[in-house]
């Protein structure tokens, strides 16, 4: 398991304990793999550079 997945595995285990969420051992690897995918997608979003001249969207008020 790559180092990045070890950190994610620790995060999943510690968070499950913190929120008192029972996580069956047979599902733990799948949860870690999904979190790794989510982290990769989030990295793409966070690292995307917006142009300086971009304007904020107006606030929607119904």
PDBQT receptor file of N, H, CA, C and O in Angstrom, charges set to zero:
ATOM      1  N   UNK A   1       0.853  -1.175   0.000  1.00  0.00    +0.000 N 
ATOM      2  CA  UNK A   1       0.000   0.000   0.000  1.00  0.00    +0.000 C 
ATOM      3  C   UNK A   1       0.899   1.239   0.000  1.00  0.00    +0.000 C 
ATOM      4  O   UNK A   1       1.770   1.370   0.860  1.00  0.00    +0.000 OA
ATOM      5  N   UNK A   2       0.689   2.168  -0.979  1.00  0.00    +0.000 N 
ATOM      6  H   UNK A   2      -0.019   2.062  -1.677  1.00  0.00    +0.000 HD
ATOM      7  CA  UNK A   2       1.519   3.374  -1.035  1.00  0.00    +0.000 C 
ATOM      8  C   UNK A   2       1.383   4.221   0.226  1.00  0.00    +0.000 C 
ATOM      9  O   UNK A   2       0.383   4.141   0.940  1.00  0.00    +0.000 OA
ATOM     10  N   UNK A   3       2.402   5.031   0.485  1.00  0.00    +0.000 N 
ATOM     11  H   UNK A   3       3.214   5.096  -0.095  1.00  0.00    +0.000 HD
ATOM     12  CA  UNK A   3       2.426   5.895   1.678  1.00  0.00    +0.000 C 
ATOM     13  C   UNK A   3       1.168   6.758   1.784  1.00  0.00    +0.000 C 
ATOM     14  O   UNK A   3       0.607   6.924   2.867  1.00  0.00    +0.000 OA
ATOM     15  N   UNK A   4       0.731   7.304   0.647  1.00  0.00    +0.000 N 
ATOM     16  H   UNK A   4       1.186   7.169  -0.234  1.00  0.00    +0.000 HD
ATOM     17  CA  UNK A   4      -0.466   8.151   0.650  1.00  0.00    +0.000 C 
ATOM     18  C   UNK A   4      -1.675   7.372   1.164  1.00  0.00    +0.000 C 
ATOM     19  O   UNK A   4      -2.467   7.903   1.943  1.00  0.00    +0.000 OA
ATOM     20  N   UNK A   5      -1.824   6.120   0.736  1.00  0.00    +0.000 N 
ATOM     21  H   UNK A   5      -1.181   5.689   0.104  1.00  0.00    +0.000 HD
ATOM     22  CA  UNK A   5      -2.947   5.302   1.183  1.00  0.00    +0.000 C 
ATOM     23  C   UNK A   5      -2.828   4.938   2.648  1.00  0.00    +0.000 C 
ATOM     24  O   UNK A   5      -3.842   4.735   3.316  1.00  0.00    +0.000 OA
ATOM     25  N   UNK A   6      -1.598   4.850   3.169  1.00  0.00    +0.000 N 
ATOM     26  H   UNK A   6      -0.774   5.015   2.627  1.00  0.00    +0.000 HD
ATOM     27  CA  UNK A   6      -1.428   4.582   4.594  1.00  0.00    +0.000 C 
ATOM     28  C   UNK A   6      -1.970   5.752   5.406  1.00  0.00    +0.000 C 
ATOM     29  O   UNK A   6      -2.631   5.550   6.424  1.00  0.00    +0.000 OA
ATOM     30  N   UNK A   7      -1.691   6.971   4.960  1.00  0.00    +0.000 N 
ATOM     31  H   UNK A   7      -1.153   7.135   4.132  1.00  0.00    +0.000 HD
ATOM     32  CA  UNK A   7      -2.225   8.144   5.653  1.00  0.00    +0.000 C 
ATOM     33  C   UNK A   7      -3.743   8.163   5.566  1.00  0.00    +0.000 C 
ATOM     34  O   UNK A   7      -4.419   8.489   6.542  1.00  0.00    +0.000 OA
ATOM     35  N   UNK A   8      -4.279   7.817   4.411  1.00  0.00    +0.000 N 
ATOM     36  H   UNK A   8      -3.730   7.553   3.618  1.00  0.00    +0.000 HD
ATOM     37  CA  UNK A   8      -5.728   7.786   4.240  1.00  0.00    +0.000 C 
ATOM     38  C   UNK A   8      -6.321   6.681   5.103  1.00  0.00    +0.000 C 
ATOM     39  O   UNK A   8      -7.385   6.865   5.695  1.00  0.00    +0.000 OA
ATOM     40  N   UNK A   9      -5.655   5.548   5.181  1.00  0.00    +0.000 N 
ATOM     41  H   UNK A   9      -4.791   5.399   4.701  1.00  0.00    +0.000 HD
ATOM     42  CA  UNK A   9      -6.132   4.443   6.010  1.00  0.00    +0.000 C 
ATOM     43  C   UNK A   9      -6.175   4.865   7.478  1.00  0.00    +0.000 C 
ATOM     44  O   UNK A   9      -7.129   4.552   8.190  1.00  0.00    +0.000 OA
ATOM     45  N   UNK A  10      -5.145   5.575   7.927  1.00  0.00    +0.000 N 
ATOM     46  H   UNK A  10      -4.370   5.829   7.349  1.00  0.00    +0.000 HD
ATOM     47  CA  UNK A  10      -5.131   6.082   9.303  1.00  0.00    +0.000 C 
ATOM     48  C   UNK A  10      -6.265   7.078   9.515  1.00  0.00    +0.000 C 
ATOM     49  O   UNK A  10      -6.931   7.062  10.550  1.00  0.00    +0.000 OA
ATOM     50  N   UNK A  11      -6.481   7.944   8.530  1.00  0.00    +0.000 N 
ATOM     51  H   UNK A  11      -5.941   7.957   7.689  1.00  0.00    +0.000 HD
ATOM     52  CA  UNK A  11      -7.549   8.933   8.632  1.00  0.00    +0.000 C 
ATOM     53  C   UNK A  11      -8.905   8.251   8.750  1.00  0.00    +0.000 C 
ATOM     54  O   UNK A  11      -9.720   8.621   9.595  1.00  0.00    +0.000 OA
ATOM     55  N   UNK A  12      -9.146   7.252   7.898  1.00  0.00    +0.000 N 
ATOM     56  H   UNK A  12      -8.483   6.952   7.211  1.00  0.00    +0.000 HD
ATOM     57  CA  UNK A  12     -10.426   6.532   7.917  1.00  0.00    +0.000 C 
ATOM     58  C   UNK A  12     -10.628   5.855   9.268  1.00  0.00    +0.000 C 
ATOM     59  O   UNK A  12     -11.703   5.948   9.861  1.00  0.00    +0.000 OA
ATOM     60  N   UNK A  13      -9.598   5.180   9.746  1.00  0.00    +0.000 N 
ATOM     61  H   UNK A  13      -8.725   5.104   9.264  1.00  0.00    +0.000 HD
ATOM     62  CA  UNK A  13      -9.701   4.467  11.020  1.00  0.00    +0.000 C 
ATOM     63  C   UNK A  13      -9.952   5.432  12.184  1.00  0.00    +0.000 C 
ATOM     64  O   UNK A  13     -10.822   5.192  13.021  1.00  0.00    +0.000 OA
ATOM     65  N   UNK A  14      -9.187   6.517  12.230  1.00  0.00    +0.000 N 
ATOM     66  H   UNK A  14      -8.480   6.712  11.551  1.00  0.00    +0.000 HD
ATOM     67  CA  UNK A  14      -9.323   7.466  13.338  1.00  0.00    +0.000 C 
ATOM     68  C   UNK A  14     -10.652   8.216  13.279  1.00  0.00    +0.000 C 
ATOM     69  O   UNK A  14     -11.267   8.476  14.313  1.00  0.00    +0.000 OA
ATOM     70  N   UNK A  15     -11.091   8.562  12.080  1.00  0.00    +0.000 N 
ATOM     71  H   UNK A  15     -10.592   8.350  11.240  1.00  0.00    +0.000 HD
ATOM     72  CA  UNK A  15     -12.361   9.272  11.949  1.00  0.00    +0.000 C 
ATOM     73  C   UNK A  15     -13.529   8.370  12.325  1.00  0.00    +0.000 C 
ATOM     74  O   UNK A  15     -14.472   8.812  12.982  1.00  0.00    +0.000 OA
ATOM     75  N   UNK A  16     -13.470   7.114  11.914  1.00  0.00    +0.000 N 
ATOM     76  H   UNK A  16     -12.705   6.755  11.380  1.00  0.00    +0.000 HD
ATOM     77  CA  UNK A  16     -14.530   6.170  12.282  1.00  0.00    +0.000 C 
ATOM     78  C   UNK A  16     -14.622   6.044  13.800  1.00  0.00    +0.000 C 
ATOM     79  O   UNK A  16     -15.718   6.002  14.361  1.00  0.00    +0.000 OA
ATOM     80  N   UNK A  17     -13.473   5.985  14.458  1.00  0.00    +0.000 N 
ATOM     81  H   UNK A  17     -12.583   6.019  14.003  1.00  0.00    +0.000 HD
ATOM     82  CA  UNK A  17     -13.477   5.922  15.920  1.00  0.00    +0.000 C 
ATOM     83  C   UNK A  17     -14.022   7.207  16.525  1.00  0.00    +0.000 C 
ATOM     84  O   UNK A  17     -14.796   7.170  17.482  1.00  0.00    +0.000 OA
ATOM     85  N   UNK A  18     -13.619   8.341  15.966  1.00  0.00    +0.000 N 
ATOM     86  H   UNK A  18     -12.991   8.370  15.189  1.00  0.00    +0.000 HD
ATOM     87  CA  UNK A  18     -14.028   9.635  16.494  1.00  0.00    +0.000 C 
ATOM     88  C   UNK A  18     -15.542   9.823  16.446  1.00  0.00    +0.000 C 
ATOM     89  O   UNK A  18     -16.137  10.355  17.383  1.00  0.00    +0.000 OA
ATOM     90  N   UNK A  19     -16.161   9.385  15.351  1.00  0.00    +0.000 N 
ATOM     91  H   UNK A  19     -15.678   8.953  14.590  1.00  0.00    +0.000 HD
ATOM     92  CA  UNK A  19     -17.612   9.563  15.223  1.00  0.00    +0.000 C 
ATOM     93  C   UNK A  19     -18.385   8.312  15.622  1.00  0.00    +0.000 C 
ATOM     94  O   UNK A  19     -19.591   8.209  15.398  1.00  0.00    +0.000 OA
ATOM     95  N   UNK A  20     -17.660   7.359  16.223  1.00  0.00    +0.000 N 
ATOM     96  H   UNK A  20     -16.680   7.444  16.406  1.00  0.00    +0.000 HD
ATOM     97  CA  UNK A  20     -18.266   6.123  16.712  1.00  0.00    +0.000 C 
ATOM     98  C   UNK A  20     -19.016   5.376  15.603  1.00  0.00    +0.000 C 
ATOM     99  O   UNK A  20     -20.155   4.940  15.774  1.00  0.00    +0.000 OA
ATOM    100  N   UNK A  21     -18.332   5.246  14.459  1.00  0.00    +0.000 N 
ATOM    101  H   UNK A  21     -17.407   5.599  14.320  1.00  0.00    +0.000 HD
ATOM    102  CA  UNK A  21     -18.893   4.560  13.303  1.00  0.00    +0.000 C 
ATOM    103  C   UNK A  21     -18.240   3.194  13.173  1.00  0.00    +0.000 C 
ATOM    104  O   UNK A  21     -17.052   3.104  12.863  1.00  0.00    +0.000 OA
ATOM    105  N   UNK A  22     -18.996   2.136  13.404  1.00  0.00    +0.000 N 
ATOM    106  H   UNK A  22     -19.961   2.210  13.656  1.00  0.00    +0.000 HD
ATOM    107  CA  UNK A  22     -18.397   0.810  13.243  1.00  0.00    +0.000 C 
ATOM    108  C   UNK A  22     -18.078   0.561  11.769  1.00  0.00    +0.000 C 
ATOM    109  O   UNK A  22     -18.935   0.726  10.901  1.00  0.00    +0.000 OA
ATOM    110  N   UNK A  23     -16.853   0.168  11.502  1.00  0.00    +0.000 N 
ATOM    111  H   UNK A  23     -16.156   0.033  12.207  1.00  0.00    +0.000 HD
ATOM    112  CA  UNK A  23     -16.413  -0.096  10.137  1.00  0.00    +0.000 C 
ATOM    113  C   UNK A  23     -15.894  -1.526  10.083  1.00  0.00    +0.000 C 
ATOM    114  O   UNK A  23     -14.825  -1.838  10.609  1.00  0.00    +0.000 OA
ATOM    115  N   UNK A  24     -16.672  -2.385   9.438  1.00  0.00    +0.000 N 
ATOM    116  H   UNK A  24     -17.540  -2.131   9.011  1.00  0.00    +0.000 HD
ATOM    117  CA  UNK A  24     -16.302  -3.798   9.366  1.00  0.00    +0.000 C 
ATOM    118  C   UNK A  24     -14.987  -3.943   8.602  1.00  0.00    +0.000 C 
ATOM    119  O   UNK A  24     -14.781  -3.276   7.588  1.00  0.00    +0.000 OA
ATOM    120  N   UNK A  25     -14.108  -4.804   9.081  1.00  0.00    +0.000 N 
ATOM    121  H   UNK A  25     -14.276  -5.346   9.904  1.00  0.00    +0.000 HD
ATOM    122  CA  UNK A  25     -12.795  -4.983   8.437  1.00  0.00    +0.000 C 
ATOM    123  C   UNK A  25     -12.882  -5.314   6.949  1.00  0.00    +0.000 C 
ATOM    124  O   UNK A  25     -12.015  -4.910   6.175  1.00  0.00    +0.000 OA
ATOM    125  N   UNK A  26     -13.915  -6.042   6.544  1.00  0.00    +0.000 N 
ATOM    126  H   UNK A  26     -14.619  -6.370   7.173  1.00  0.00    +0.000 HD
ATOM    127  CA  UNK A  26     -14.018  -6.418   5.131  1.00  0.00    +0.000 C 
ATOM    128  C   UNK A  26     -14.363  -5.224   4.230  1.00  0.00    +0.000 C 
ATOM    129  O   UNK A  26     -14.228  -5.319   3.010  1.00  0.00    +0.000 OA
ATOM    130  N   UNK A  27     -14.806  -4.107   4.813  1.00  0.00    +0.000 N 
ATOM    131  H   UNK A  27     -14.916  -4.030   5.804  1.00  0.00    +0.000 HD
ATOM    132  CA  UNK A  27     -15.131  -2.920   4.023  1.00  0.00    +0.000 C 
ATOM    133  C   UNK A  27     -14.050  -1.841   4.096  1.00  0.00    +0.000 C 
ATOM    134  O   UNK A  27     -14.054  -0.900   3.302  1.00  0.00    +0.000 OA
ATOM    135  N   UNK A  28     -13.146  -1.974   5.027  1.00  0.00    +0.000 N 
ATOM    136  H   UNK A  28     -13.142  -2.738   5.672  1.00  0.00    +0.000 HD
ATOM    137  CA  UNK A  28     -12.176  -0.914   5.276  1.00  0.00    +0.000 C 
ATOM    138  C   UNK A  28     -11.315  -0.612   4.045  1.00  0.00    +0.000 C 
ATOM    139  O   UNK A  28     -11.091   0.560   3.740  1.00  0.00    +0.000 OA
ATOM    140  N   UNK A  29     -10.836  -1.609   3.345  1.00  0.00    +0.000 N 
ATOM    141  H   UNK A  29     -11.017  -2.561   3.593  1.00  0.00    +0.000 HD
ATOM    142  CA  UNK A  29      -9.994  -1.372   2.162  1.00  0.00    +0.000 C 
ATOM    143  C   UNK A  29     -10.770  -0.602   1.092  1.00  0.00    +0.000 C 
ATOM    144  O   UNK A  29     -10.223   0.303   0.462  1.00  0.00    +0.000 OA
ATOM    145  N   UNK A  30     -12.037  -0.955   0.884  1.00  0.00    +0.000 N 
ATOM    146  H   UNK A  30     -12.482  -1.690   1.396  1.00  0.00    +0.000 HD
ATOM    147  CA  UNK A  30     -12.850  -0.245  -0.109  1.00  0.00    +0.000 C 
ATOM    148  C   UNK A  30     -13.070   1.214   0.293  1.00  0.00    +0.000 C 
ATOM    149  O   UNK A  30     -13.047   2.104  -0.556  1.00  0.00    +0.000 OA
ATOM    150  N   UNK A  31     -13.281   1.454   1.576  1.00  0.00    +0.000 N 
ATOM    151  H   UNK A  31     -13.299   0.731   2.266  1.00  0.00    +0.000 HD
ATOM    152  CA  UNK A  31     -13.465   2.829   2.050  1.00  0.00    +0.000 C 
ATOM    153  C   UNK A  31     -12.186   3.626   1.830  1.00  0.00    +0.000 C 
ATOM    154  O   UNK A  31     -12.243   4.775   1.391  1.00  0.00    +0.000 OA
ATOM    155  N   UNK A  32     -11.042   3.038   2.127  1.00  0.00    +0.000 N 
ATOM    156  H   UNK A  32     -10.996   2.105   2.483  1.00  0.00    +0.000 HD
ATOM    157  CA  UNK A  32      -9.757   3.711   1.926  1.00  0.00    +0.000 C 
ATOM    158  C   UNK A  32      -9.543   4.010   0.441  1.00  0.00    +0.000 C 
ATOM    159  O   UNK A  32      -9.096   5.102   0.091  1.00  0.00    +0.000 OA
ATOM    160  N   UNK A  33      -9.854   3.060  -0.428  1.00  0.00    +0.000 N 
ATOM    161  H   UNK A  33     -10.217   2.172  -0.144  1.00  0.00    +0.000 HD
ATOM    162  CA  UNK A  33      -9.703   3.279  -1.872  1.00  0.00    +0.000 C 
ATOM    163  C   UNK A  33     -10.608   4.405  -2.353  1.00  0.00    +0.000 C 
ATOM    164  O   UNK A  33     -10.193   5.226  -3.172  1.00  0.00    +0.000 OA
ATOM    165  N   UNK A  34     -11.837   4.453  -1.854  1.00  0.00    +0.000 N 
ATOM    166  H   UNK A  34     -12.174   3.786  -1.189  1.00  0.00    +0.000 HD
ATOM    167  CA  UNK A  34     -12.753   5.530  -2.241  1.00  0.00    +0.000 C 
ATOM    168  C   UNK A  34     -12.246   6.881  -1.748  1.00  0.00    +0.000 C 
ATOM    169  O   UNK A  34     -12.325   7.868  -2.478  1.00  0.00    +0.000 OA
ATOM    170  N   UNK A  35     -11.729   6.944  -0.525  1.00  0.00    +0.000 N 
ATOM    171  H   UNK A  35     -11.664   6.142   0.068  1.00  0.00    +0.000 HD
ATOM    172  CA  UNK A  35     -11.189   8.196  -0.016  1.00  0.00    +0.000 C 
ATOM    173  C   UNK A  35      -9.976   8.633  -0.823  1.00  0.00    +0.000 C 
ATOM    174  O   UNK A  35      -9.771   9.830  -1.024  1.00  0.00    +0.000 OA
ATOM    175  N   UNK A  36      -9.168   7.686  -1.290  1.00  0.00    +0.000 N 
ATOM    176  H   UNK A  36      -9.334   6.713  -1.128  1.00  0.00    +0.000 HD
ATOM    177  CA  UNK A  36      -8.022   8.032  -2.133  1.00  0.00    +0.000 C 
ATOM    178  C   UNK A  36      -8.502   8.650  -3.445  1.00  0.00    +0.000 C 
ATOM    179  O   UNK A  36      -7.907   9.614  -3.927  1.00  0.00    +0.000 OA
ATOM    180  N   UNK A  37      -9.557   8.113  -4.018  1.00  0.00    +0.000 N 
ATOM    181  H   UNK A  37     -10.041   7.330  -3.627  1.00  0.00    +0.000 HD
ATOM    182  CA  UNK A  37     -10.121   8.677  -5.250  1.00  0.00    +0.000 C 
ATOM    183  C   UNK A  37     -10.687  10.068  -4.992  1.00  0.00    +0.000 C 
ATOM    184  O   UNK A  37     -10.481  10.984  -5.788  1.00  0.00    +0.000 OA
ATOM    185  N   UNK A  38     -11.397  10.224  -3.884  1.00  0.00    +0.000 N 
ATOM    186  H   UNK A  38     -11.564   9.480  -3.237  1.00  0.00    +0.000 HD
ATOM    187  CA  UNK A  38     -11.961  11.529  -3.533  1.00  0.00    +0.000 C 
ATOM    188  C   UNK A  38     -10.840  12.552  -3.338  1.00  0.00    +0.000 C 
ATOM    189  O   UNK A  38     -10.962  13.697  -3.771  1.00  0.00    +0.000 OA
ATOM    190  N   UNK A  39      -9.761  12.145  -2.694  1.00  0.00    +0.000 N 
ATOM    191  H   UNK A  39      -9.661  11.215  -2.342  1.00  0.00    +0.000 HD
ATOM    192  CA  UNK A  39      -8.627  13.044  -2.462  1.00  0.00    +0.000 C 
ATOM    193  C   UNK A  39      -7.993  13.470  -3.780  1.00  0.00    +0.000 C 
ATOM    194  O   UNK A  39      -7.603  14.627  -3.931  1.00  0.00    +0.000 OA
ATOM    195  N   UNK A  40      -7.885  12.555  -4.729  1.00  0.00    +0.000 N 
ATOM    196  H   UNK A  40      -8.202  11.614  -4.606  1.00  0.00    +0.000 HD
ATOM    197  CA  UNK A  40      -7.310  12.886  -6.033  1.00  0.00    +0.000 C 
ATOM    198  C   UNK A  40      -8.187  13.901  -6.768  1.00  0.00    +0.000 C 
ATOM    199  O   UNK A  40      -7.676  14.843  -7.374  1.00  0.00    +0.000 OA
ATOM    200  N   UNK A  41      -9.487  13.709  -6.714  1.00  0.00    +0.000 N 
ATOM    201  H   UNK A  41      -9.902  12.943  -6.222  1.00  0.00    +0.000 HD
ATOM    202  CA  UNK A  41     -10.412  14.644  -7.362  1.00  0.00    +0.000 C 
ATOM    203  C   UNK A  41     -10.351  16.002  -6.666  1.00  0.00    +0.000 C 
ATOM    204  O   UNK A  41     -10.307  17.038  -7.329  1.00  0.00    +0.000 OA
ATOM    205  N   UNK A  42     -10.350  15.998  -5.345  1.00  0.00    +0.000 N 
ATOM    206  H   UNK A  42     -10.386  15.156  -4.807  1.00  0.00    +0.000 HD
ATOM    207  CA  UNK A  42     -10.295  17.249  -4.590  1.00  0.00    +0.000 C 
ATOM    208  C   UNK A  42      -9.010  18.012  -4.886  1.00  0.00    +0.000 C 
ATOM    209  O   UNK A  42      -9.023  19.241  -4.945  1.00  0.00    +0.000 OA
ATOM    210  N   UNK A  43      -7.910  17.307  -5.072  1.00  0.00    +0.000 N 
ATOM    211  H   UNK A  43      -7.900  16.308  -5.025  1.00  0.00    +0.000 HD
ATOM    212  CA  UNK A  43      -6.637  17.944  -5.400  1.00  0.00    +0.000 C 
ATOM    213  C   UNK A  43      -6.737  18.692  -6.725  1.00  0.00    +0.000 C 
ATOM    214  O   UNK A  43      -6.241  19.811  -6.854  1.00  0.00    +0.000 OA
ATOM    215  N   UNK A  44      -7.383  18.067  -7.708  1.00  0.00    +0.000 N 
ATOM    216  H   UNK A  44      -7.786  17.158  -7.603  1.00  0.00    +0.000 HD
ATOM    217  CA  UNK A  44      -7.562  18.732  -9.000  1.00  0.00    +0.000 C 
ATOM    218  C   UNK A  44      -8.366  20.019  -8.847  1.00  0.00    +0.000 C 
ATOM    219  O   UNK A  44      -8.031  21.038  -9.451  1.00  0.00    +0.000 OA
ATOM    220  N   UNK A  45      -9.406  19.977  -8.054  1.00  0.00    +0.000 N 
ATOM    221  H   UNK A  45      -9.678  19.149  -7.563  1.00  0.00    +0.000 HD
ATOM    222  CA  UNK A  45     -10.267  21.149  -7.865  1.00  0.00    +0.000 C 
ATOM    223  C   UNK A  45      -9.517  22.248  -7.115  1.00  0.00    +0.000 C 
ATOM    224  O   UNK A  45      -9.558  23.410  -7.518  1.00  0.00    +0.000 OA
ATOM    225  N   UNK A  46      -8.839  21.893  -6.041  1.00  0.00    +0.000 N 
ATOM    226  H   UNK A  46      -8.806  20.948  -5.714  1.00  0.00    +0.000 HD
ATOM    227  CA  UNK A  46      -8.156  22.878  -5.210  1.00  0.00    +0.000 C 
ATOM    228  C   UNK A  46      -6.981  23.514  -5.949  1.00  0.00    +0.000 C 
ATOM    229  O   UNK A  46      -6.713  24.702  -5.767  1.00  0.00    +0.000 OA
ATOM    230  N   UNK A  47      -6.279  22.749  -6.776  1.00  0.00    +0.000 N 
ATOM    231  H   UNK A  47      -6.496  21.784  -6.924  1.00  0.00    +0.000 HD
ATOM    232  CA  UNK A  47      -5.104  23.269  -7.467  1.00  0.00    +0.000 C 
ATOM    233  C   UNK A  47      -5.448  24.040  -8.740  1.00  0.00    +0.000 C 
ATOM    234  O   UNK A  47      -4.563  24.636  -9.353  1.00  0.00    +0.000 OA
ATOM    235  N   UNK A  48      -6.717  24.038  -9.147  1.00  0.00    +0.000 N 
ATOM    236  H   UNK A  48      -7.436  23.553  -8.649  1.00  0.00    +0.000 HD
ATOM    237  CA  UNK A  48      -7.115  24.744 -10.355  1.00  0.00    +0.000 C 
ATOM    238  C   UNK A  48      -7.000  26.243 -10.115  1.00  0.00    +0.000 C 
ATOM    239  O   UNK A  48      -7.612  26.784  -9.194  1.00  0.00    +0.000 OA
ATOM    240  N   UNK A  49      -6.223  26.896 -10.941  1.00  0.00    +0.000 N 
ATOM    241  H   UNK A  49      -5.726  26.456 -11.689  1.00  0.00    +0.000 HD
ATOM    242  CA  UNK A  49      -5.990  28.326 -10.786  1.00  0.00    +0.000 C 
ATOM    243  C   UNK A  49      -7.054  29.108 -11.552  1.00  0.00    +0.000 C 
ATOM    244  O   UNK A  49      -7.272  28.889 -12.744  1.00  0.00    +0.000 OA
ATOM    245  N   UNK A  50      -7.701  30.012 -10.849  1.00  0.00    +0.000 N 
ATOM    246  H   UNK A  50      -7.524  30.189  -9.881  1.00  0.00    +0.000 HD
ATOM    247  CA  UNK A  50      -8.697  30.869 -11.480  1.00  0.00    +0.000 C 
ATOM    248  C   UNK A  50      -8.012  32.111 -12.034  1.00  0.00    +0.000 C 
ATOM    249  O   UNK A  50      -7.055  32.615 -11.445  1.00  0.00    +0.000 OA
ATOM    250  N   UNK A  51      -8.501  32.598 -13.161  1.00  0.00    +0.000 N 
ATOM    251  H   UNK A  51      -9.278  32.188 -13.639  1.00  0.00    +0.000 HD
ATOM    252  CA  UNK A  51      -7.922  33.827 -13.718  1.00  0.00    +0.000 C 
ATOM    253  C   UNK A  51      -8.155  35.011 -12.773  1.00  0.00    +0.000 C 
ATOM    254  O   UNK A  51      -9.132  35.037 -12.025  1.00  0.00    +0.000 OA
ATOM    255  N   UNK A  52      -7.248  35.982 -12.818  1.00  0.00    +0.000 N 
ATOM    256  H   UNK A  52      -6.454  35.961 -13.426  1.00  0.00    +0.000 HD
ATOM    257  CA  UNK A  52      -7.333  37.153 -11.944  1.00  0.00    +0.000 C 
ATOM    258  C   UNK A  52      -8.574  38.005 -12.224  1.00  0.00    +0.000 C 
ATOM    259  O   UNK A  52      -9.103  38.648 -11.317  1.00  0.00    +0.000 OA
ATOM    260  N   UNK A  53      -9.040  38.010 -13.483  1.00  0.00    +0.000 N 
ATOM    261  H   UNK A  53      -8.610  37.488 -14.219  1.00  0.00    +0.000 HD
ATOM    262  CA  UNK A  53     -10.139  38.891 -13.856  1.00  0.00    +0.000 C 
ATOM    263  C   UNK A  53     -11.515  38.243 -13.696  1.00  0.00    +0.000 C 
ATOM    264  O   UNK A  53     -12.514  38.781 -14.174  1.00  0.00    +0.000 OA
ATOM    265  N   UNK A  54     -11.568  37.111 -13.040  1.00  0.00    +0.000 N 
ATOM    266  H   UNK A  54     -10.756  36.674 -12.653  1.00  0.00    +0.000 HD
ATOM    267  CA  UNK A  54     -12.857  36.422 -12.863  1.00  0.00    +0.000 C 
ATOM    268  C   UNK A  54     -13.700  37.171 -11.825  1.00  0.00    +0.000 C 
ATOM    269  O   UNK A  54     -13.182  37.697 -10.840  1.00  0.00    +0.000 OA
ATOM    270  N   UNK A  55     -14.998  37.201 -12.071  1.00  0.00    +0.000 N 
ATOM    271  H   UNK A  55     -15.419  36.774 -12.871  1.00  0.00    +0.000 HD
ATOM    272  CA  UNK A  55     -15.914  37.892 -11.166  1.00  0.00    +0.000 C 
ATOM    273  C   UNK A  55     -16.715  36.871 -10.361  1.00  0.00    +0.000 C 
ATOM    274  O   UNK A  55     -17.026  35.781 -10.843  1.00  0.00    +0.000 OA
ATOM    275  N   UNK A  56     -17.036  37.242  -9.146  1.00  0.00    +0.000 N 
ATOM    276  H   UNK A  56     -16.784  38.127  -8.754  1.00  0.00    +0.000 HD
ATOM    277  CA  UNK A  56     -17.872  36.387  -8.310  1.00  0.00    +0.000 C 
ATOM    278  C   UNK A  56     -19.294  36.360  -8.863  1.00  0.00    +0.000 C 
ATOM    279  O   UNK A  56     -19.786  37.338  -9.425  1.00  0.00    +0.000 OA
ATOM    280  N   UNK A  57     -19.928  35.223  -8.687  1.00  0.00    +0.000 N 
ATOM    281  H   UNK A  57     -19.528  34.428  -8.230  1.00  0.00    +0.000 HD
ATOM    282  CA  UNK A  57     -21.332  35.133  -9.087  1.00  0.00    +0.000 C 
ATOM    283  C   UNK A  57     -22.181  35.934  -8.115  1.00  0.00    +0.000 C 
ATOM    284  O   UNK A  57     -21.855  36.020  -6.931  1.00  0.00    +0.000 OA
ATOM    285  N   UNK A  58     -23.263  36.518  -8.602  1.00  0.00    +0.000 N 
ATOM    286  H   UNK A  58     -23.528  36.448  -9.563  1.00  0.00    +0.000 HD
ATOM    287  CA  UNK A  58     -24.142  37.255  -7.683  1.00  0.00    +0.000 C 
ATOM    288  C   UNK A  58     -24.791  36.303  -6.689  1.00  0.00    +0.000 C 
ATOM    289  O   UNK A  58     -24.905  35.106  -6.951  1.00  0.00    +0.000 OA
ATOM    290  N   UNK A  59     -25.206  36.824  -5.579  1.00  0.00    +0.000 N 
ATOM    291  H   UNK A  59     -25.114  37.797  -5.367  1.00  0.00    +0.000 HD
ATOM    292  CA  UNK A  59     -25.855  36.025  -4.553  1.00  0.00    +0.000 C 
ATOM    293  C   UNK A  59     -27.303  35.792  -4.989  1.00  0.00    +0.000 C 
ATOM    294  O   UNK A  59     -28.011  36.737  -5.336  1.00  0.00    +0.000 OA
ATOM    295  N   UNK A  60     -27.731  34.558  -4.969  1.00  0.00    +0.000 N 
ATOM    296  H   UNK A  60     -27.156  33.789  -4.686  1.00  0.00    +0.000 HD
ATOM    297  CA  UNK A  60     -29.111  34.225  -5.340  1.00  0.00    +0.000 C 
ATOM    298  C   UNK A  60     -30.020  34.471  -4.154  1.00  0.00    +0.000 C 
ATOM    299  O   UNK A  60     -29.786  33.940  -3.069  1.00  0.00    +0.000 OA
ATOM    300  N   UNK A  61     -31.036  35.259  -4.348  1.00  0.00    +0.000 N 
ATOM    301  H   UNK A  61     -31.225  35.691  -5.230  1.00  0.00    +0.000 HD
ATOM    302  CA  UNK A  61     -32.032  35.510  -3.323  1.00  0.00    +0.000 C 
ATOM    303  C   UNK A  61     -33.399  35.236  -3.924  1.00  0.00    +0.000 C 
ATOM    304  O   UNK A  61     -33.837  35.987  -4.796  1.00  0.00    +0.000 OA
ATOM    305  N   UNK A  62     -34.085  34.193  -3.493  1.00  0.00    +0.000 N 
ATOM    306  H   UNK A  62     -33.729  33.583  -2.785  1.00  0.00    +0.000 HD
ATOM    307  CA  UNK A  62     -35.400  33.849  -4.073  1.00  0.00    +0.000 C 
ATOM    308  C   UNK A  62     -36.460  34.902  -3.773  1.00  0.00    +0.000 C 
ATOM    309  O   UNK A  62     -37.609  34.757  -4.190  1.00  0.00    +0.000 OA
TER     310      UNK A  62
